[in-house]
Amino acid sequence: MVKICCIGAGYVGGPTMAMIALKCPDIEVVVVDISKPRIAAWNSDDLPIYEPGLDDVVKSCRGKNLFFSTEVEKHVAEADIVFVSVNTPTKTRGLGAGKAADLTYWESAARMIADVSKSDKIVVEKSTVPVKTAEAIEKILTHNNKGINFQILSNPEFLAEGTAIEDLDMPDRVLIGGRMTPEGQKAVAALKAVYAHWVPEDRIITTNLWSAELSKLAANAFLAQRISSINAMSALCESTGADVNEVAFAVGKDSRIGPKFLNASVGFGGSCFQKDILNLVYICECNGLPEVANYWKQVVSINDYQKTRFVKRVVSSMFNTVSGKKIAVLGFAFKKDTGDTRETPAIDVCHGLLGDKALLSIYDPQVTEEQMKRDLAMNKFDWDHPQHLQPQSPTAFKQVSVVWDAYDACKDAHGICIITEWDEFKKLDYQKIYDNMQKPAFLFDGRNVLNVEEMRKIGFVVYSIGKPLDPWVKDLQVSI
């Protein structure tokens, strides 16, 4: 029996290994992590992450050929293939702070693998890492190898949260990069054989190591670029009276462009896009390519601009102040069908409104009050560092209340901000909400999920990203 061990029981490691266990009953899969609470959650009925379909996959394999353990060294020593899925956060200090990836956790994982290994191993990069990380990992392993052979492979994940199980079950492609040596290609073939249990061979792409590492950063940069492109257009649409949805539909009909990732919004979030682009920027700068670095920097700048623009629109529409006014924030996760709040636009929007002394009432069906308050108290980039470095019991924001019902959030509010496109927000009784709000009642749709004309008929003053402006909002324009 082939034994697989994955170091890191997070958003990537947990679901990916669960799918491998489901599709490969002849392979023993163990997910290890030093966090006892996280492993305990994976072994419970209440998994540590929310992802549609994940519960069923985990529970059908757990205890058979899928195991979750804190005995890291034991299971790494026994494994034939070791996936490394640890955090690669953005550095918060030192050389490259604010852009470069911090490889502390990767390096310590590599040293531990070298220390405990008693047999040859294939070590697989699953985390998103800078190009040439494999070279550094190889040096650590080969200088501590005690005669043991290690082959390093790059196997980046391309999961979209909310559809991760679907993406794992029927991936667009599986990418495996390895050394172009006989030993490297043998390792590639071994990992390919695992995925071949369920992925058609023409969807398993093999490349050299550096192409695989860079492809992950490039894919996320291209996707984020599309969002920033349509968001840049949304600002122009508001100024000219065009409708961004109509523009996106027309543009997306071009087969060379396509319709995906052309939904204007308050901005992109998630654990990868900003981090990977900043990483790409840093790599370009280190390789003497400032023009390329500046090009990709602009994708992040437009995203920051979009969030700032949304907050300015809220404040300017409401007589240029939200001080002491209750604002309902509907949605805190970075997108629907996930409880993930990493880099969610909600954080910056809430900070902007709190800066003007608004009273926030936040509702999200999947995010806990503790998580929201921790996110709002955290310094930028700290979310990806270990829990003990994050605020433990943040009490910084007395202006924030978290409620468990959208109607409660909106009761007596002056305005509503929709930040996440949860399906339930489309189905709320907005007449009932309007009747229980302060007047004039403002509705700021950061995800374009509502019918603007219907909301205006009810009586709301509506701002929807990239849509022709409400006369009220137009009259109160400030520099956006």
HUFENRA-V462650 format. One record per pair of residues at least 12 apart in sequence whose ideal C-beta (glycine too) atoms are under 10 Angstrom apart, sorted by the first residue. I is the first residue (numbers start at 0). J is the second residue. Records with the same first field share a line. If there is no record, write none. Layout:
I->J / J
This chain:
0->25 / 26 / 27 / 64 / 79
1->23 / 25 / 26 / 27 / 28 / 78 / 79 / 80 / 189 / 192 / 193
2->26 / 27 / 28 / 29 / 64 / 74 / 77 / 78 / 79 / 80 / 81
3->16 / 19 / 20 / 23 / 26 / 27 / 28 / 29 / 30 / 64 / 65 / 74 / 78 / 79 / 80 / 81 / 82 / 121 / 123 / 190 / 193
4->16 / 27 / 28 / 29 / 30 / 31 / 66 / 68 / 71 / 73 / 74 / 75 / 76 / 77 / 78 / 79 / 80 / 81 / 82 / 83 / 112 / 120
5->19 / 28 / 29 / 30 / 31 / 32 / 67 / 74 / 75 / 78 / 80 / 81 / 82 / 83 / 84 / 85 / 123 / 125
6->29 / 30 / 31 / 32 / 33 / 71 / 74 / 75 / 78 / 81 / 82 / 83 / 84 / 85 / 104 / 105 / 107 / 108 / 109 / 111 / 112 / 122 / 125 / 126
7->30 / 31 / 32 / 33 / 34 / 37 / 71 / 82 / 83 / 84 / 85 / 86 / 104 / 108 / 125 / 126
8->30 / 31 / 32 / 33 / 34 / 37 / 38 / 40 / 41 / 47 / 48 / 67 / 68 / 69 / 84
9->30 / 32 / 34 / 37 / 47 / 48 / 84 / 85 / 86 / 126 / 270 / 383
10->47 / 48 / 50 / 84 / 156 / 158 / 160 / 163 / 269 / 270 / 271 / 337 / 339 / 341
11->82 / 84 / 85 / 125 / 126 / 127 / 155 / 156 / 158 / 163 / 270 / 271
12->30 / 31 / 32 / 41 / 67 / 82 / 83 / 84 / 85 / 125 / 126 / 156
13->30 / 32 / 37 / 40 / 41 / 46 / 47 / 48 / 50 / 53 / 56 / 57 / 65 / 67 / 84 / 163
14->30 / 46 / 48 / 50 / 52 / 53 / 56 / 57 / 156 / 158 / 160 / 163 / 164 / 166 / 167
15->28 / 30 / 82 / 84 / 125 / 154 / 156 / 158 / 163 / 166 / 167
16->28 / 29 / 30 / 41 / 57 / 60 / 65 / 66 / 67 / 82 / 84 / 125 / 167
17->30 / 41 / 46 / 50 / 52 / 53 / 54 / 55 / 56 / 57 / 58 / 59 / 60 / 61 / 65 / 67 / 163 / 164 / 167
18->52 / 53 / 56 / 57 / 60 / 65 / 163 / 164 / 166 / 167 / 168 / 170 / 197
19->60 / 64 / 65 / 80 / 82 / 167 / 193 / 194 / 196 / 197
20->56 / 57 / 59 / 60 / 61 / 63 / 64 / 65 / 66
21->55 / 56 / 57 / 59 / 60 / 63 / 64 / 65 / 164 / 167 / 168 / 196 / 197
22->56 / 60 / 167 / 168 / 193 / 194 / 195 / 196 / 197 / 198
23->60 / 64 / 192 / 193 / 194 / 195 / 196 / 197
24->60 / 63 / 64 / 65 / 196
25->64 / 196
26->64 / 65 / 79 / 80 / 193 / 196
27->63 / 64 / 65 / 66 / 74 / 77 / 78 / 79
28->60 / 63 / 64 / 65 / 66 / 67 / 78 / 80 / 82 / 193
29->64 / 65 / 66 / 67 / 68 / 70 / 71 / 73 / 74 / 75 / 77 / 78
30->57 / 65 / 66 / 67 / 68 / 74 / 82 / 84
31->66 / 67 / 68 / 69 / 70 / 71 / 72 / 73 / 74 / 75 / 78 / 81
32->47 / 67 / 68 / 69 / 71 / 84 / 85
33->69 / 71 / 85 / 385
34->47 / 69 / 385 / 386
35->69
36->386
37->67 / 69 / 386
38->66 / 67 / 68 / 69 / 70
39->67 / 69
40->67
41->57 / 61 / 65 / 66 / 67 / 68
42->57 / 61 / 62 / 66 / 67 / 68
43->67
44->58
46->58
47->67 / 338
48->160 / 163 / 337 / 338 / 339 / 365
49->160 / 161 / 332 / 336 / 337 / 338 / 339 / 364 / 365 / 366
50->158 / 160 / 161 / 162 / 163 / 164 / 165 / 167 / 336 / 337 / 338 / 339
51->161 / 162 / 163 / 164 / 165 / 336 / 337
52->162 / 163 / 164 / 165 / 167 / 168
53->163 / 164 / 167
54->164
55->164
56->164 / 167 / 168
71->108 / 111 / 112 / 115
72->111 / 112 / 114 / 115 / 116
73->115
74->115
75->108 / 111 / 112 / 114 / 115 / 116 / 120 / 122
76->111 / 112 / 114 / 115 / 116 / 117 / 118 / 120
77->115 / 116 / 117 / 118
78->112 / 116 / 118 / 120 / 121 / 122
79->118 / 119 / 120 / 121 / 189
80->120 / 121 / 122 / 123 / 150 / 152 / 154 / 186 / 189 / 190 / 193
81->108 / 109 / 112 / 116 / 120 / 121 / 122 / 123 / 125 / 149
82->121 / 122 / 123 / 124 / 125 / 126 / 152 / 154 / 190
83->104 / 105 / 108 / 109 / 112 / 122 / 123 / 124 / 125 / 126 / 128 / 136 / 151
84->108 / 123 / 124 / 125 / 126 / 127 / 156
85->102 / 103 / 104 / 105 / 106 / 107 / 108 / 109 / 125 / 126 / 128
86->100 / 101 / 102 / 103 / 104 / 105 / 126 / 127 / 270 / 382 / 383 / 384 / 385
87->100 / 101 / 102 / 103 / 104 / 105 / 124 / 126 / 127 / 128 / 129 / 132 / 274 / 275 / 278 / 383
88->100 / 101 / 102 / 103 / 104 / 270 / 274 / 380 / 381 / 382 / 383 / 384 / 385 / 388
89->101 / 273 / 274 / 275 / 277 / 278 / 281 / 379 / 380 / 381 / 382 / 383 / 384
90->102 / 103 / 277 / 278 / 281 / 380 / 384
91->378 / 379 / 380 / 381 / 383 / 384 / 388
92->380
94->281 / 285
95->129 / 277 / 278 / 280 / 281 / 282 / 284 / 285
96->281 / 380
97->277 / 280 / 281 / 379 / 380
98->274 / 276 / 277 / 278 / 279 / 280 / 281 / 282 / 283 / 284 / 285 / 292 / 296 / 299 / 380
99->129 / 277 / 278 / 280 / 281 / 282 / 284 / 285
100->126 / 127 / 128 / 129 / 132 / 216 / 274 / 275 / 277 / 278 / 281 / 282 / 383
101->380 / 383 / 384
102->126 / 128 / 129 / 132 / 135 / 136
103->384 / 385
104->126 / 383 / 384 / 385
105->124 / 126 / 128 / 129 / 132 / 135 / 136 / 139
106->132 / 135 / 136 / 139
107->139
108->122 / 126 / 136 / 139
109->122 / 132 / 135 / 136 / 137 / 138 / 139 / 140 / 143 / 149 / 151
110->136 / 139 / 140 / 142 / 143
112->136 / 139 / 140 / 143 / 147 / 149
113->136 / 139 / 140 / 141 / 142 / 143 / 144 / 145 / 147 / 149
114->143 / 145
116->140 / 143 / 144 / 145 / 147 / 148 / 149
117->145 / 147
118->147 / 148
119->144 / 146 / 147 / 148 / 149 / 150 / 182 / 186
120->140 / 144 / 147 / 148 / 149 / 150 / 151 / 186
121->148 / 149 / 150 / 151 / 152 / 154 / 177 / 183 / 185 / 186 / 187 / 189 / 190
122->136 / 137 / 140 / 149 / 150 / 151 / 152 / 186
123->150 / 151 / 152 / 153 / 154 / 155 / 175 / 177 / 186 / 190 / 193
124->136 / 151 / 152 / 153 / 154 / 155 / 176 / 208 / 211 / 212 / 215
125->152 / 153 / 154 / 155 / 156
126->155 / 156 / 215
127->155 / 156 / 212 / 215 / 216 / 218 / 219 / 270 / 271 / 274 / 275 / 278
128->153 / 155 / 212 / 215 / 216 / 278
129->212 / 213 / 216 / 275 / 278 / 279 / 281 / 282 / 285
130->153 / 208 / 209 / 210 / 211 / 212 / 213 / 214 / 215 / 216 / 217 / 278 / 279 / 282 / 286
131->208 / 209 / 212 / 213 / 282 / 285
132->151 / 153 / 208 / 209 / 212
133->151 / 152 / 153 / 176 / 177 / 178 / 208 / 209 / 211 / 212
134->151 / 208 / 209 / 212
135->151
136->149 / 151
137->149 / 150 / 151 / 178 / 208
148->182 / 186
149->182 / 186
150->177 / 178 / 180 / 182 / 183 / 184 / 185 / 186 / 187 / 189 / 190
151->176 / 177 / 178 / 183 / 186 / 208
152->175 / 176 / 177 / 178 / 183 / 186 / 187 / 189 / 190 / 191 / 205 / 208 / 211
153->174 / 175 / 176 / 177 / 206 / 207 / 208 / 209 / 210 / 211 / 212 / 213 / 214 / 215
154->173 / 174 / 175 / 176 / 177 / 187 / 190 / 191 / 193 / 194 / 211 / 215
155->173 / 174 / 175 / 176 / 211 / 212 / 213 / 214 / 215 / 216 / 218 / 219
156->170 / 173 / 174 / 215 / 271
157->170 / 171 / 172 / 173 / 174 / 214 / 215 / 218 / 219 / 222 / 271
158->170 / 271
159->222 / 269 / 271 / 334 / 336 / 337
160->268 / 269 / 270 / 271 / 332 / 333 / 334 / 335 / 336 / 337 / 338 / 339 / 341
161->332 / 333 / 334 / 335 / 336 / 337 / 339
162->336 / 337
163->336 / 337
167->197 / 198
168->197 / 198
169->197 / 198 / 199 / 202
170->194 / 197 / 198 / 199 / 202 / 203
171->202 / 204 / 218
172->198 / 201 / 202 / 203 / 204 / 214 / 218
173->190 / 191 / 193 / 194 / 195 / 198 / 199 / 202 / 203 / 204 / 205
174->202 / 203 / 204 / 205 / 206 / 210 / 211 / 212 / 214 / 215 / 218
175->187 / 188 / 189 / 190 / 191 / 193 / 194 / 203 / 204 / 205 / 206 / 208 / 211
176->204 / 205 / 206 / 207 / 208 / 209 / 210 / 211 / 212 / 213 / 214 / 215
177->189 / 190 / 191 / 205 / 206 / 207 / 208 / 211
178->207 / 208
179->206 / 207 / 208
183->207 / 208
184->205
187->203 / 205 / 206 / 208 / 211
188->205
190->203 / 205
191->203 / 204 / 205
212->282
213->279 / 282
215->271 / 275 / 278
216->271 / 274 / 275 / 276 / 278 / 279 / 282 / 295
217->275 / 279
218->271 / 275
219->269 / 271 / 272 / 273 / 274 / 275 / 276 / 278 / 279
220->271 / 272 / 275 / 276 / 278 / 279 / 280 / 294 / 295 / 298 / 299
221->260 / 298
222->259 / 260 / 267 / 271 / 272 / 275 / 298
223->260 / 267 / 269 / 271 / 272 / 273 / 275 / 276 / 295 / 298 / 299 / 301 / 302
224->260 / 272 / 276 / 294 / 295 / 297 / 298 / 301
225->256 / 257 / 259 / 260 / 261 / 262 / 267 / 298
226->260 / 261 / 262 / 263 / 264 / 266 / 267 / 272 / 298 / 301 / 302 / 305
227->266 / 267 / 272 / 276 / 297 / 298 / 299 / 300 / 301 / 302 / 303 / 304 / 305
228->247 / 250 / 256 / 260 / 261 / 263 / 298 / 301
229->243 / 244 / 246 / 247 / 250 / 251 / 260 / 261 / 262 / 263 / 264 / 301 / 305 / 464 / 465
230->243 / 261 / 262 / 263 / 264 / 265 / 266 / 267 / 301 / 302 / 304 / 305 / 306 / 308 / 464 / 465
231->263 / 297 / 298 / 301 / 302 / 304 / 305
232->246 / 247 / 250 / 261 / 263 / 465
233->246 / 247 / 262 / 263 / 264 / 265 / 305 / 308 / 447 / 463 / 464 / 465 / 466
234->263 / 301 / 304 / 305 / 308 / 464 / 465 / 479
235->465
236->263 / 464 / 465 / 466 / 467 / 468
237->308 / 312 / 462 / 463 / 464 / 465 / 466 / 467 / 468 / 472 / 473 / 476 / 479
238->468 / 476 / 479
239->467
240->466 / 467 / 468 / 473
241->465 / 466 / 467
242->263 / 447 / 451 / 463 / 465 / 466 / 467
243->261 / 262 / 263 / 264 / 447 / 463 / 464 / 465 / 466 / 467
244->261 / 262 / 263 / 447 / 463 / 464 / 465 / 466
245->465 / 466
246->261 / 263 / 465
247->260 / 261 / 262 / 263 / 447 / 465
248->261
262->420 / 446 / 447 / 448 / 464 / 465
263->305 / 445 / 446 / 447 / 463 / 464 / 465 / 466
264->302 / 305 / 306 / 309 / 334 / 344 / 417 / 418 / 419 / 420 / 444 / 445 / 446 / 447 / 448 / 464 / 465
265->302 / 305 / 306 / 308 / 309 / 310 / 330 / 343 / 344 / 345 / 347 / 348 / 416 / 417 / 418 / 419 / 443 / 444 / 445 / 446 / 447 / 464
266->301 / 302 / 303 / 304 / 305 / 306 / 307 / 308 / 309 / 333 / 342 / 343 / 344 / 345 / 347 / 348 / 418 / 445 / 464
267->298 / 299 / 301 / 302 / 305 / 306 / 333 / 334 / 342 / 343 / 344
268->302 / 306 / 332 / 333 / 334 / 339 / 340 / 341 / 342 / 343 / 344 / 345 / 346 / 347 / 418 / 419
269->332 / 333 / 334 / 337 / 339 / 340 / 341 / 342 / 343
270->333 / 339 / 340 / 341 / 342 / 382 / 383
271->341 / 342
272->298 / 299 / 302 / 333 / 342
273->298 / 299 / 302 / 303 / 341 / 342 / 379 / 380
274->299 / 341 / 342 / 380 / 382 / 383
275->295
276->295 / 296 / 297 / 298 / 299 / 302
277->295 / 296 / 299 / 380
278->295
279->291 / 292 / 294 / 295 / 296 / 298
280->292 / 293 / 294 / 295 / 296 / 297 / 298 / 299
282->295
283->295 / 296
284->296
302->342 / 344 / 347
303->344 / 347
304->479
305->344 / 347 / 445 / 464
306->344 / 345 / 346 / 347 / 348 / 350 / 351 / 418 / 445
307->347 / 348 / 351 / 479
308->464 / 479
309->344 / 347 / 348 / 351 / 352 / 416 / 418 / 443 / 445 / 462 / 464 / 479
310->347 / 348 / 349 / 350 / 351 / 352 / 354 / 355 / 357 / 416 / 443
311->351 / 477 / 478 / 479
312->443 / 445 / 462 / 464 / 468 / 472 / 475 / 476 / 477 / 479
313->326 / 348 / 351 / 352 / 355 / 357 / 414 / 415 / 416 / 441 / 443 / 445 / 462
314->351 / 352 / 354 / 355 / 357 / 414 / 475 / 477
315->462 / 472 / 475 / 476 / 477 / 478 / 479
316->414 / 439 / 441 / 443 / 460 / 461 / 462 / 468 / 469 / 471 / 472 / 473 / 474 / 475 / 476 / 477
317->355 / 357 / 413 / 414 / 439 / 441 / 443 / 460 / 475
318->413 / 439 / 475
319->355 / 475 / 477
320->355 / 356 / 357
321->351 / 352 / 353 / 354 / 355 / 356 / 357 / 358 / 359 / 413 / 414 / 441
322->355 / 356 / 357 / 358
323->355 / 356 / 357 / 358 / 398 / 413
324->352 / 355 / 356 / 357 / 358 / 359 / 412 / 413 / 414 / 437 / 441
325->357 / 358 / 359 / 360 / 398 / 400 / 408 / 409 / 410 / 411 / 412 / 413 / 414 / 415 / 436 / 437
326->348 / 349 / 352 / 353 / 355 / 357 / 358 / 359 / 360 / 361 / 398 / 408 / 409 / 412 / 413 / 414 / 415 / 416 / 441 / 443
327->359 / 360 / 361 / 362 / 402 / 405 / 406 / 407 / 408 / 409 / 410 / 411 / 412 / 413 / 414 / 415 / 416 / 417 / 432 / 436 / 442 / 443
328->345 / 348 / 349 / 352 / 357 / 359 / 360 / 361 / 362 / 363 / 371 / 399 / 401 / 408 / 412 / 414 / 415 / 416 / 417 / 418 / 419 / 443 / 445
329->345 / 360 / 361 / 362 / 363 / 364 / 405 / 408 / 409 / 415 / 416 / 417 / 418 / 419 / 420 / 421 / 423 / 424 / 427 / 443 / 444 / 445 / 446 / 448
330->343 / 344 / 345 / 361 / 362 / 363 / 364 / 365 / 366 / 405 / 416 / 417 / 418 / 419 / 420 / 421 / 423 / 424 / 445 / 446 / 448
331->343 / 344 / 345 / 346 / 348 / 349 / 361 / 362 / 363 / 364 / 365 / 366 / 367 / 368 / 370 / 371 / 374 / 375 / 401 / 418 / 419
332->345 / 363 / 364 / 365 / 366 / 370 / 371 / 418 / 419 / 420 / 421
333->345 / 346 / 366 / 418 / 419
334->418 / 419 / 420 / 421 / 446
335->363 / 364 / 365 / 419 / 420 / 421 / 422 / 423 / 424 / 446 / 448
336->364 / 365 / 419 / 420 / 421 / 422
337->365 / 366 / 419
338->363 / 364 / 365 / 366 / 367 / 370
339->365 / 366 / 370
340->363 / 365 / 366 / 367 / 370 / 371 / 373 / 374 / 375 / 382 / 419
341->374 / 382 / 383
342->374 / 379 / 380 / 382 / 383
343->363 / 366 / 371 / 374 / 382 / 418 / 419
344->418 / 419 / 445 / 446
345->361 / 363 / 366 / 371 / 374 / 375 / 416 / 418 / 419 / 445
346->371 / 374 / 375 / 377 / 379 / 382 / 418
347->379
348->416 / 418 / 443 / 445
349->361 / 371 / 374 / 375 / 396 / 398 / 399 / 416 / 418
350->375 / 396
352->398 / 399 / 414 / 416
353->375 / 395 / 396 / 398 / 399
356->398
357->398 / 399 / 413 / 414 / 416
358->397 / 398 / 399 / 400 / 412 / 413
359->371 / 375 / 396 / 398 / 399 / 400 / 401 / 408 / 412 / 416
360->398 / 399 / 400 / 401 / 402 / 405 / 407 / 408 / 409 / 410 / 411 / 412 / 415
361->375 / 399 / 400 / 401 / 402 / 408 / 416 / 418
362->400 / 401 / 402 / 403 / 404 / 405 / 406 / 407 / 408 / 409 / 419 / 421 / 423 / 424
363->401 / 402 / 403 / 405 / 408 / 418 / 419 / 421
364->403 / 404 / 405 / 419 / 421 / 422 / 423 / 424
365->419 / 421
366->401 / 419
367->401
368->399 / 400 / 401 / 402 / 403
369->391 / 392 / 393 / 401
370->401
371->393 / 396 / 399 / 401
372->390 / 392 / 393 / 394 / 395 / 396 / 399 / 401
373->386 / 389 / 390 / 391 / 392 / 393
374->389 / 390 / 393
375->390 / 393 / 395 / 396 / 399
376->389 / 390 / 391 / 392 / 393 / 394 / 395 / 396
377->389 / 390 / 393
378->390
405->417 / 421 / 423 / 424 / 426 / 427 / 428 / 432
406->427 / 428 / 431 / 432 / 435
407->435
408->432
409->427 / 429 / 431 / 432 / 433 / 435 / 436 / 440 / 442
410->431 / 432 / 435 / 436
411->435 / 436 / 437
412->432 / 435 / 436 / 437 / 440 / 441
413->436 / 437 / 438 / 439 / 440 / 441
414->436 / 437 / 439 / 440 / 441 / 442 / 443 / 459 / 460 / 462
415->427 / 429 / 432 / 433 / 436 / 440 / 441 / 442 / 443 / 444 / 449 / 454 / 459 / 461
416->441 / 442 / 443 / 444 / 445 / 446 / 462
417->442 / 443 / 444 / 445 / 446 / 447 / 448 / 449 / 463 / 464
418->443 / 444 / 445 / 446
419->445 / 446 / 448
420->444 / 445 / 446 / 447 / 448
421->446 / 448
422->448
424->444 / 446 / 448 / 449
425->446 / 448 / 449 / 450
427->449
429->442 / 449 / 450 / 453 / 454 / 457 / 458 / 459
430->453 / 456 / 457 / 458
431->457
432->457 / 459
433->454 / 457 / 458 / 459
434->457 / 458
436->458 / 459
438->458 / 460
439->458 / 459 / 460 / 471
440->454 / 457 / 458 / 459 / 460 / 461
441->459 / 460 / 461 / 462 / 469 / 471 / 472
442->454 / 455 / 457 / 458 / 459 / 460 / 461 / 462 / 463 / 469
443->459 / 460 / 461 / 462 / 463 / 464 / 472
444->459 / 461 / 462 / 463 / 464 / 466
445->462 / 463 / 464
446->463 / 464
447->463 / 464 / 465 / 466
448->463
449->461 / 463
450->463
451->463 / 466 / 467 / 469
454->469
455->469 / 470 / 471
460->472 / 475
